[in-house]
Amino acid sequence: MLRVARPVMTTPREIELKLEFDRGDADRLRAAVIDAGGVADEAALRSVYFDTADAAVRAAGFSLRVRHDGARRVQTLKSDATGAGLFDRRESECELAGDIPVLAGTDLQHFDTAIAPRFQTEVQRTTSVMADDDAEIEIAIDVGEVRHEDRALPLNEIELELRHGAVTRLFTLARKFDSIVPLRLGVLTKSERGYRLGDSGATKADAVVLEPATTVEAAFLAIMWSCIRHYRLNEPSLLATQDPAALHQARVALRRLRSALTLFKAVAADDRFAALRDDVRALAAALGKARDLDVLLDQPQAPALQDRLMAARDGAYAAVRARLENVEGRRVMLDIAEWLTVGAWRTAAATAAARSEPVEAFAADQLRRLRRSLKRRGADLVDIGDDERHEARIAAKKLRYATEFLGSLFTGGKAARRYRRFGAALEDLQGYLGTLNDMATAPRLLADLGLPVPAEPPAKRRRALLRKAGLAYDELIDARRFW
């Protein structure tokens, strides 16, 4: 039975930078926190998260928990975070007399009779405060787990919460700690970890949802944060396993990042833009050989050749892990997060007007430009050479990513039907061109490995793929534009 007493709630804004670390580094990180902030408090915390059976609280954009801190019970209702790593949320908090949430007077009062415990976190928390004349930052290290029944996930994170001062100070402190123990940008709230208890392996990109009134700047930020989140959700699998699906999704995330940077270059280019784009390109390239070998191993091979390819694949995945574990590879996402938050592009006078415009017209212009590029490069798709067909494939990929980024702006009436037809044809075209590209590059890959190279790819299959690609191209060009 839920209490009906109305609690007094506050609604502060919480801005924090979340980072993850390996559990073996916890003691060194605690020592660094104490050195930065002085006295540290230790507490064993248990938080129980509540929702309806069909996760309606989550669907409404909230998380609801009751924290057990000794004899105290503290209820917290948080709104969805924006961003990845840097979380900017509204929260309401109140003391409770018991273990059950009190929702009267909150945005969730209509769930009052339906909520129940869904999962819990148990952590050992170390907190300290770093303060000077310019900023005050609360530092919290949590080491523990997220649990529901017999399922559990480790939880090792450090949160830097800005009490006052410039946001850039969060990143300065993060880099100080990262020089002591390796840190990675965090993209999951504790509640999200609980909801993901049953999930494992590769994660696809979340849909990007924009409104016509969204500014160009806000749209760019939403798209970039989505790409960062997509990458970081797959990176742990690359560090721990040889999961081809996770590797593929990580590469897709990096390609989407590069496409987003190019798409918004007119408003985002500053003194850091080119270097960051090069960092993303280099990281994607580091994953390329392993992905090529995964694709090759999907094809029927002689047993002796299969063994050689598997050995090469093991080496390629080891190289991926080495790249992700070194400083340059590990910090790329943190670098981009900092640039998105406090980069010079955010305050550039020359692009201020363009950044503040509603994104709809910008989106239509970009989609029109990319469609023209594909139309030009894809003409005579069946008869052009492999290199030209590869350029058409890249053009199709850029258009597809832009369609996924910006398509939510054009969903009313006929636009929705046109979007589905356009997207389906584009997906088909990209798939056929991708398979043709794999066939074209396989001989080079085999030669690089010192393995026997077939005289030529199966002609019948290649002709069939070319015909299908040509039909998909025609379908795409004939499709009515949805923007």
Secondary structure per residue as TSV (DSSP state, phi and psi in degrees):
chain	resnum	aa	ss	phi	psi
A	1	M	-	360.0	127.2
A	2	L	-	-85.0	144.9
A	3	R	-	-69.7	147.4
A	4	V	-	-112.1	-0.5
A	5	A	-	-62.3	137.1
A	6	R	-	-84.9	119.3
A	7	P	-	-80.8	157.3
A	8	V	-	-89.3	122.1
A	9	M	-	-117.7	144.5
A	10	T	B	-104.8	159.1
A	11	T	-	-132.3	64.0
A	12	P	-	-72.2	163.8
A	13	R	E	-99.4	131.3
A	14	E	E	-107.5	121.2
A	15	I	E	-120.2	116.0
A	16	E	E	-141.7	152.5
A	17	L	E	-107.8	125.4
A	18	K	E	-110.6	132.7
A	19	L	E	-134.6	152.6
A	20	E	E	-113.9	153.3
A	21	F	-	-145.3	165.8
A	22	D	-	-79.2	141.5
A	23	R	G	-58.7	-31.7
A	24	G	G	-64.8	-15.6
A	25	D	G	-96.4	4.4
A	26	A	H	-61.2	-43.0
A	27	D	H	-65.6	-42.4
A	28	R	H	-64.1	-38.2
A	29	L	H	-68.2	-40.3
A	30	R	H	-59.1	-42.8
A	31	A	H	-63.0	-38.7
A	32	A	H	-67.0	-37.8
A	33	V	H	-65.4	-44.3
A	34	I	H	-63.1	-38.3
A	35	D	H	-64.7	-36.4
A	36	A	H	-78.1	-37.2
A	37	G	H	-111.8	-7.3
A	38	G	S	87.5	-129.3
A	39	V	S	-62.5	137.1
A	40	A	-	-120.3	145.0
A	41	D	E	-102.3	144.9
A	42	E	E	-117.9	139.1
A	43	A	E	-153.4	142.4
A	44	A	E	-94.3	118.8
A	45	L	E	-118.4	139.1
A	46	R	E	-125.9	127.4
A	47	S	E	-123.5	130.2
A	48	V	E	-106.5	126.9
A	49	Y	E	-101.1	136.2
A	50	F	E	-115.0	147.3
A	51	D	E	-163.6	173.2
A	52	T	-	-81.4	170.5
A	53	A	T	-62.0	-31.4
A	54	D	T	-101.0	20.6
A	55	A	-	57.9	42.8
A	56	A	H	-69.2	-31.3
A	57	V	H	-63.2	-46.2
A	58	R	H	-62.5	-43.8
A	59	A	H	-62.0	-29.7
A	60	A	T	-79.3	-4.6
A	61	G	T	92.0	27.2
A	62	F	E	-131.5	161.7
A	63	S	E	-126.5	145.1
A	64	L	E	-131.7	124.4
A	65	R	E	-139.0	158.1
A	66	V	E	-121.5	119.0
A	67	R	E	-94.0	132.5
A	68	H	E	-99.9	109.3
A	69	D	E	-123.5	88.5
A	70	G	T	64.5	-126.1
A	71	A	T	-85.0	-11.8
A	72	R	E	-78.4	147.8
A	73	R	E	-127.7	120.7
A	74	V	E	-122.4	121.5
A	75	Q	E	-91.3	135.2
A	76	T	E	-131.7	129.1
A	77	L	E	-114.8	118.1
A	78	K	E	-117.0	144.3
A	79	S	E	-82.9	169.5
A	80	D	-	-55.9	144.7
A	81	A	-	-79.6	156.5
A	82	T	-	-115.4	135.4
A	83	G	S	97.0	-170.7
A	84	A	S	-143.5	125.4
A	85	G	S	88.8	-58.1
A	86	L	E	-94.9	112.9
A	87	F	E	-106.3	130.0
A	88	D	E	-126.3	103.2
A	89	R	E	-134.4	152.0
A	90	R	E	-89.1	141.0
A	91	E	E	-141.2	148.5
A	92	S	E	-120.7	136.1
A	93	E	E	-137.5	143.5
A	94	C	E	-156.0	156.2
A	95	E	E	-81.9	143.8
A	96	L	E	-117.2	155.0
A	97	A	S	-87.6	-19.5
A	98	G	S	-134.9	-161.8
A	99	D	S	-94.8	-5.4
A	100	I	S	-102.8	134.8
A	101	P	-	-60.1	150.8
A	102	V	-	-115.2	112.3
A	103	L	-	-106.9	-3.6
A	104	A	T	-58.4	130.1
A	105	G	T	84.6	3.3
A	106	T	S	-107.8	174.7
A	107	D	T	-66.6	-11.5
A	108	L	T	-109.6	17.9
A	109	Q	G	-62.8	-25.3
A	110	H	G	-76.9	-6.8
A	111	F	G	-95.3	4.9
A	112	D	T	-54.9	-35.8
A	113	T	T	-96.4	0.0
A	114	A	T	-110.7	-13.9
A	115	I	-	-78.9	154.6
A	116	A	E	-155.7	162.4
A	117	P	E	-61.4	137.7
A	118	R	E	-117.7	-34.9
A	119	F	E	-165.6	173.3
A	120	Q	E	-144.8	157.7
A	121	T	E	-115.6	143.6
A	122	E	E	-129.6	117.3
A	123	V	E	-137.2	153.3
A	124	Q	E	-97.1	116.1
A	125	R	E	-106.1	132.4
A	126	T	E	-113.4	123.1
A	127	T	E	-125.4	147.1
A	128	S	E	-153.1	167.6
A	129	V	E	-128.3	126.0
A	130	M	E	-100.8	122.3
A	131	A	E	-138.0	140.8
A	132	D	-	-145.8	-166.0
A	133	D	S	-67.1	-22.8
A	134	D	S	-103.5	-21.5
A	135	A	-	-158.3	157.8
A	136	E	E	-135.6	123.8
A	137	I	E	-128.5	126.2
A	138	E	E	-87.0	131.1
A	139	I	E	-111.7	127.1
A	140	A	E	-132.5	125.7
A	141	I	E	-106.1	126.9
A	142	D	E	-117.4	126.9
A	143	V	E	-127.0	119.8
A	144	G	E	175.6	-137.7
A	145	E	E	-156.3	160.2
A	146	V	E	-104.5	132.5
A	147	R	E	-140.3	144.3
A	148	H	E	-147.1	116.8
A	149	E	T	53.3	-119.1
A	150	D	T	-96.7	9.2
A	151	R	E	-106.3	138.4
A	152	A	E	-150.4	149.6
A	153	L	E	-130.4	139.8
A	154	P	E	-67.1	151.1
A	155	L	E	-133.9	110.8
A	156	N	E	-135.8	98.4
A	157	E	E	-145.1	155.5
A	158	I	E	-121.2	131.4
A	159	E	E	-114.4	131.0
A	160	L	E	-111.8	107.6
A	161	E	E	-104.0	125.5
A	162	L	E	-82.5	114.9
A	163	R	E	-85.6	-42.6
A	164	H	E	-160.2	157.2
A	165	G	S	116.3	-176.4
A	166	A	-	-80.5	141.6
A	167	V	T	-60.3	-30.2
A	168	T	H	-57.0	-25.5
A	169	R	H	-65.6	-28.6
A	170	L	H	-61.1	-44.1
A	171	F	H	-71.2	-35.8
A	172	T	H	-60.3	-44.4
A	173	L	H	-68.5	-39.1
A	174	A	H	-59.2	-42.5
A	175	R	H	-68.9	-32.5
A	176	K	H	-62.2	-47.0
A	177	F	H	-68.0	-35.9
A	178	D	H	-65.3	-24.8
A	179	S	T	-75.2	-11.9
A	180	I	T	-101.1	-47.0
A	181	V	S	-134.0	147.8
A	182	P	-	-65.4	128.7
A	183	L	-	-121.8	149.5
A	184	R	E	-127.8	146.7
A	185	L	E	-59.8	129.7
A	186	G	-	-89.9	139.8
A	187	V	-	-126.0	2.3
A	188	L	-	-117.6	133.0
A	189	T	-	-75.5	166.4
A	190	K	H	-62.5	-36.7
A	191	S	H	-65.9	-39.1
A	192	E	H	-63.0	-37.3
A	193	R	H	-59.7	-40.8
A	194	G	H	-63.8	-42.9
A	195	Y	H	-67.6	-21.5
A	196	R	T	-93.4	9.7
A	197	L	T	-56.1	-35.2
A	198	G	T	-88.8	-1.2
A	199	D	-	-99.1	151.0
A	200	S	-	-157.6	164.6
A	201	G	S	83.1	-154.2
A	202	A	-	-68.8	146.3
A	203	T	-	-125.7	127.9
A	204	K	-	-82.6	166.0
A	205	A	-	-68.5	140.9
A	206	D	-	-70.7	152.1
A	207	A	-	-67.4	140.4
A	208	V	-	-92.5	122.8
A	209	V	-	-114.6	117.1
A	210	L	-	-119.8	154.1
A	211	E	-	-107.7	150.3
A	212	P	T	-54.4	-31.1
A	213	A	T	-82.2	-7.8
A	214	T	-	-58.0	136.4
A	215	T	B	-75.3	162.2
A	216	V	H	-58.3	-43.2
A	217	E	H	-63.4	-47.0
A	218	A	H	-64.7	-36.6
A	219	A	H	-64.5	-44.3
A	220	F	H	-59.7	-44.6
A	221	L	H	-62.4	-44.9
A	222	A	H	-61.4	-42.0
A	223	I	H	-67.2	-45.3
A	224	M	H	-65.2	-43.1
A	225	W	H	-61.9	-37.7
A	226	S	H	-62.1	-41.6
A	227	C	H	-67.0	-41.8
A	228	I	H	-61.6	-45.4
A	229	R	H	-59.9	-45.5
A	230	H	H	-55.7	-47.0
A	231	Y	H	-65.0	-48.9
A	232	R	H	-66.9	-28.2
A	233	L	H	-70.1	-21.2
A	234	N	H	-100.3	-19.9
A	235	E	H	-59.9	-41.1
A	236	P	H	-56.9	-35.9
A	237	S	H	-65.3	-35.0
A	238	L	H	-68.5	-31.2
A	239	L	H	-77.8	-23.4
A	240	A	H	-114.1	-19.6
A	241	T	-	-139.0	-178.6
A	242	Q	-	-120.0	56.1
A	243	D	-	-83.7	110.6
A	244	P	H	-60.1	-35.3
A	245	A	H	-67.6	-40.7
A	246	A	H	-66.6	-40.0
A	247	L	H	-61.5	-44.7
A	248	H	H	-60.7	-45.3
A	249	Q	H	-66.4	-36.5
A	250	A	H	-63.3	-41.2
A	251	R	H	-66.6	-40.1
A	252	V	H	-60.1	-43.5
A	253	A	H	-60.4	-41.4
A	254	L	H	-69.1	-38.0
A	255	R	H	-65.4	-39.0
A	256	R	H	-64.3	-39.1
A	257	L	H	-59.2	-48.0
A	258	R	H	-62.9	-41.3
A	259	S	H	-63.5	-41.1
A	260	A	H	-64.2	-41.1
A	261	L	H	-61.5	-44.1
A	262	T	H	-66.6	-40.7
A	263	L	H	-60.6	-38.4
A	264	F	T	-107.2	19.6
A	265	K	H	-55.9	-37.0
A	266	A	H	-59.7	-28.2
A	267	V	H	-110.2	-10.1
A	268	A	H	-113.7	-11.9
A	269	A	-	-67.0	125.3
A	270	D	S	-145.5	-161.3
A	271	D	T	-69.3	-16.1
A	272	R	T	-104.5	-12.1
A	273	F	H	-57.3	-54.8
A	274	A	H	-62.5	-41.1
A	275	A	H	-65.2	-40.6
A	276	L	H	-66.9	-40.5
A	277	R	H	-63.7	-38.4
A	278	D	H	-65.3	-37.2
A	279	D	H	-62.6	-41.6
A	280	V	H	-66.0	-41.9
A	281	R	H	-61.1	-44.3
A	282	A	H	-64.9	-38.8
A	283	L	H	-66.0	-41.7
A	284	A	H	-63.7	-40.8
A	285	A	H	-62.6	-35.0
A	286	A	H	-64.0	-25.7
A	287	L	H	-89.5	-10.2
A	288	G	H	-65.6	-44.5
A	289	K	H	-64.3	-42.3
A	290	A	H	-61.5	-40.8
A	291	R	H	-65.6	-41.6
A	292	D	H	-59.6	-40.8
A	293	L	H	-69.7	-36.3
A	294	D	H	-59.2	-44.5
A	295	V	H	-63.9	-43.6
A	296	L	H	-64.4	-38.5
A	297	L	H	-71.6	-15.8
A	298	D	T	-72.6	-17.3
A	299	Q	S	-90.1	150.4
A	300	P	-	-59.6	132.1
A	301	Q	-	-134.7	153.4
A	302	A	-	-64.0	146.4
A	303	P	H	-52.8	-43.4
A	304	A	H	-63.7	-40.6
A	305	L	H	-68.1	-38.2
A	306	Q	H	-58.5	-43.1
A	307	D	H	-63.6	-41.8
A	308	R	H	-64.8	-41.1
A	309	L	H	-67.1	-39.0
A	310	M	H	-63.6	-40.0
A	311	A	H	-64.1	-41.5
A	312	A	H	-64.8	-37.5
A	313	R	H	-64.5	-42.9
A	314	D	H	-56.9	-43.1
A	315	G	H	-65.4	-38.2
A	316	A	H	-66.9	-40.5
A	317	Y	H	-68.6	-34.3
A	318	A	H	-63.5	-38.2
A	319	A	H	-66.6	-36.6
A	320	V	H	-61.3	-48.1
A	321	R	H	-61.6	-41.1
A	322	A	H	-62.0	-40.3
A	323	R	H	-65.3	-42.5
A	324	L	H	-71.9	-24.0
A	325	E	H	-88.7	-16.1
A	326	N	S	-80.0	165.9
A	327	V	H	-60.0	-45.0
A	328	E	H	-62.6	-44.3
A	329	G	H	-70.6	-37.1
A	330	R	H	-69.7	-34.3
A	331	R	H	-89.8	-3.4
A	332	V	H	-56.2	-47.0
A	333	M	H	-68.5	-36.4
A	334	L	H	-66.0	-39.9
A	335	D	H	-60.0	-45.1
A	336	I	H	-67.6	-40.4
A	337	A	H	-59.9	-42.8
A	338	E	H	-64.0	-44.0
A	339	W	H	-63.1	-41.4
A	340	L	H	-62.2	-32.6
A	341	T	H	-85.8	-44.1
A	342	V	H	-132.3	15.7
A	343	G	-	-64.6	159.1
A	344	A	G	-61.6	-27.7
A	345	W	G	-60.7	-26.3
A	346	R	G	-68.4	-22.4
A	347	T	G	-122.3	11.7
A	348	A	-	-67.3	122.4
A	349	A	G	-65.3	-34.4
A	350	A	G	-64.7	-27.5
A	351	T	G	-112.7	7.9
A	352	A	H	-58.6	-45.2
A	353	A	H	-64.9	-44.1
A	354	A	H	-65.2	-38.2
A	355	R	H	-66.5	-30.9
A	356	S	H	-90.1	-3.1
A	357	E	S	-73.1	149.8
A	358	P	B	-57.7	143.1
A	359	V	H	-78.2	-14.9
A	360	E	H	-59.0	-47.6
A	361	A	H	-66.3	-41.0
A	362	F	H	-58.6	-44.7
A	363	A	H	-61.9	-45.4
A	364	A	H	-61.3	-41.1
A	365	D	H	-62.9	-43.5
A	366	Q	H	-68.0	-42.2
A	367	L	H	-64.3	-39.5
A	368	R	H	-62.8	-43.8
A	369	R	H	-63.8	-44.7
A	370	L	H	-69.9	-34.2
A	371	R	H	-65.4	-41.6
A	372	R	H	-60.9	-41.3
A	373	S	H	-62.2	-45.0
A	374	L	H	-66.6	-40.0
A	375	K	H	-59.7	-40.9
A	376	R	H	-70.4	-46.1
A	377	R	H	-75.5	-25.1
A	378	G	H	-92.2	-4.1
A	379	A	T	-61.4	140.2
A	380	D	T	57.7	41.2
A	381	L	T	-57.8	-34.8
A	382	V	T	-72.0	-32.5
A	383	D	T	-98.5	-15.9
A	384	I	S	-74.0	165.1
A	385	G	-	-77.2	172.7
A	386	D	H	-60.6	-39.9
A	387	D	H	-64.8	-43.5
A	388	E	H	-67.2	-36.5
A	389	R	H	-67.7	-34.3
A	390	H	H	-62.5	-40.8
A	391	E	H	-63.4	-38.5
A	392	A	H	-64.7	-37.6
A	393	R	H	-63.2	-42.3
A	394	I	H	-63.5	-41.2
A	395	A	H	-63.3	-39.8
A	396	A	H	-64.9	-39.0
A	397	K	H	-64.8	-44.0
A	398	K	H	-62.5	-41.1
A	399	L	H	-66.9	-38.7
A	400	R	H	-65.6	-44.3
A	401	Y	H	-63.3	-41.8
A	402	A	H	-63.0	-38.0
A	403	T	H	-62.7	-42.4
A	404	E	H	-68.3	-38.4
A	405	F	H	-66.3	-42.4
A	406	L	H	-110.2	-7.6
A	407	G	G	-62.3	-28.0
A	408	S	G	-66.2	-13.4
A	409	L	G	-74.9	-16.1
A	410	F	S	-129.8	74.7
A	411	T	-	-123.6	5.4
A	412	G	S	-88.6	136.8
A	413	G	T	55.4	-124.3
A	414	K	H	-62.8	-30.0
A	415	A	H	-59.1	-37.6
A	416	A	H	-65.0	-44.1
A	417	R	H	-65.8	-41.6
A	418	R	H	-64.6	-38.3
A	419	Y	H	-61.9	-43.6
A	420	R	H	-63.4	-43.8
A	421	R	H	-66.5	-45.2
A	422	F	H	-61.3	-46.7
A	423	G	H	-65.1	-38.7
A	424	A	H	-65.3	-44.4
A	425	A	H	-64.3	-39.6
A	426	L	H	-66.5	-40.9
A	427	E	H	-63.5	-43.2
A	428	D	H	-61.0	-46.9
A	429	L	H	-60.6	-46.6
A	430	Q	H	-63.0	-38.4
A	431	G	H	-63.8	-46.7
A	432	Y	H	-64.7	-43.5
A	433	L	H	-66.1	-34.8
A	434	G	H	-64.7	-42.7
A	435	T	H	-64.8	-41.8
A	436	L	H	-61.8	-38.6
A	437	N	H	-67.2	-39.0
A	438	D	H	-61.1	-40.6
A	439	M	H	-65.4	-37.0
A	440	A	H	-72.5	-33.0
A	441	T	H	-91.5	-14.6
A	442	A	H	-58.3	-43.7
A	443	P	H	-59.1	-40.6
A	444	R	H	-63.7	-41.6
A	445	L	H	-64.3	-43.9
A	446	L	H	-63.1	-41.8
A	447	A	H	-63.8	-40.6
A	448	D	H	-62.0	-28.8
A	449	L	T	-89.5	-0.4
A	450	G	T	71.9	28.1
A	451	L	-	-105.0	156.8
A	452	P	-	-60.8	138.1
A	453	V	-	-107.9	124.8
A	454	P	-	-58.2	152.4
A	455	A	S	-57.3	-44.2
A	456	E	S	-164.9	158.0
A	457	P	-	-66.5	158.5
A	458	P	-	-55.5	115.2
A	459	A	H	-64.4	-39.6
A	460	K	H	-64.1	-45.0
A	461	R	H	-65.4	-40.1
A	462	R	H	-63.3	-43.2
A	463	R	H	-62.8	-40.2
A	464	A	H	-64.4	-41.2
A	465	L	H	-66.5	-40.4
A	466	L	H	-61.9	-41.7
A	467	R	H	-64.0	-44.5
A	468	K	H	-64.9	-39.0
A	469	A	H	-63.5	-41.4
A	470	G	H	-62.8	-40.7
A	471	L	H	-66.9	-40.7
A	472	A	H	-64.8	-38.3
A	473	Y	H	-62.5	-45.8
A	474	D	H	-61.6	-41.7
A	475	E	H	-61.8	-40.9
A	476	L	H	-66.5	-46.3
A	477	I	H	-67.3	-32.1
A	478	D	H	-78.3	-20.8
A	479	A	S	-65.4	139.5
A	480	R	-	-67.4	138.0
A	481	R	-	-66.4	140.3
A	482	F	-	-91.9	-9.2
A	483	W	-	-99.1	360.0
